[in-house]
Amino acid sequence: MFQVDLFLWALFGFLVCAALSIDLFIANRRDSEISIREAGFWVLIWVALALVFDGVVFYLKGSGKALEFLTGYVVEESLSVDNLFVFVMIFSHFRVKSLHQPRVLKWGILGAVVMRAFFVATGVTLFNLFHWMIYVFGGLLIFAALKILFDEESEFEPDRNWAVRFFRLFMPVSTQSPDQKFFIKENGKWFATPLFIVLILIETSDLIFALDSVPAVIGISRDLFIVYSSNIFAILGLRALYFMLAGVMDLFRFLKIGICVILTFVGIKLMISRIFEIPTGFTLALIALVLTVSVAASLIFKEKKK
């Protein structure tokens, strides 16, 4: 069993490094906009890679672990769409050209991969050490669902972001952002560009997003490898998913309600797990049904244009 786990970790690391190298540093090395067609192609590649990897998990660790991976992956992908709304808001506020967005998201995703390792390791460790963490994590998920459901959209104020305010204490920010640079030198002094502030906001948004998504997957699996790998495979396709859906985000008006239902269900599932364990297969079927209904309702009952 140890050799199987070691092989899976090694395979996972190789696939992630190889795919990141091809997607971020070879295929998209040029400075150009990413079309919807190209983004859709990469979304298919990432989904296919995740399914192939799940097939390996099925072969080596059985149907139970494979089902946990697939369910965790679907949950992460659905929650990722909610994070895309934040990306759209950040880019719109700073008027970041579509030409510059791939560079920001590239480094944002690389940072997210590292941060998720810390969050997943901490979350799984706490869960395994303290049995009462099921109520903490479950409560966090239900609270996140209520927050998404009842919070009204407020005006975006980046200067109130704690990471941006802390960064400004040590580095001045220029009003110029030439050639997609994060830092420039003016009169012998280094300045951060507004594009780097956008990157900080992208990273902090993922940091907040991880507080919901990691407990959600822990509610499905307690296996550190399953939780982390399903998280990372979902994150890796996030950039392509953004460029495929950015122009049509307004069409998914009921998707947030579907996400709220999923978070609430997983939170309740986690809190009652000591008394009654809801089968993973039922969880996956319910999540798929909720997503299908919310997307279909969004496409059928479109919001009337003002």
RAKA-V788734 format. One line per field, one symbol per residue. phi: phi as a letter, one per 40 degrees, with the letter a starting at -180 (. if undefined). burial: I if it has 16 or more other C-alpha atoms within 10 Angstrom, else O. Layout:
phi->???
burial->???
//
This chain:
phi->.cccccccccccccccccccccccbbcbcccaccccccccccccccccccccccccccccbgccccccccccccccccccccccccdcccccccfccccccdcccdccccccccccdccccccccccccbcccccccccccccccccccbcccbccbccccccccccccbbcbcccacfgccbbbbfgbcbccdccccccccccccccccccccdccccbabcdccccccccccccccccccccbdcbcccccbccccccccccccccdccbcccaccdcccccccccccccccccccccbccccc
burial->OOOOOOOIOOOIOOIIOOIIOOIIOOOIOOOOOIOIOOIIOIIOOIIOIIIOIIIOIIOIIOOOIIIIIIIIIIIIIIIIIIIIOIIOOIIOOOOIOOOIIIIIIIOIIOIIIOOIIOIIIOIIOOIOOOOOIIIOIIIIIIIIIIOIOOOOOOOOOIOOOOOIOOOOOOOOIIOOIOOIIIIIOOOOOOIIIIIIIIIIIIIIIIIOIIIIIIIIIIIIIIOIIIIIIIIIIIIIIIIIIIIIIIOOIOIIIIIIIIIIIIIIIIIIIIIOOOOOOOOIOOIIOOIIOIIOOIIOIIOOOOOOOO
//
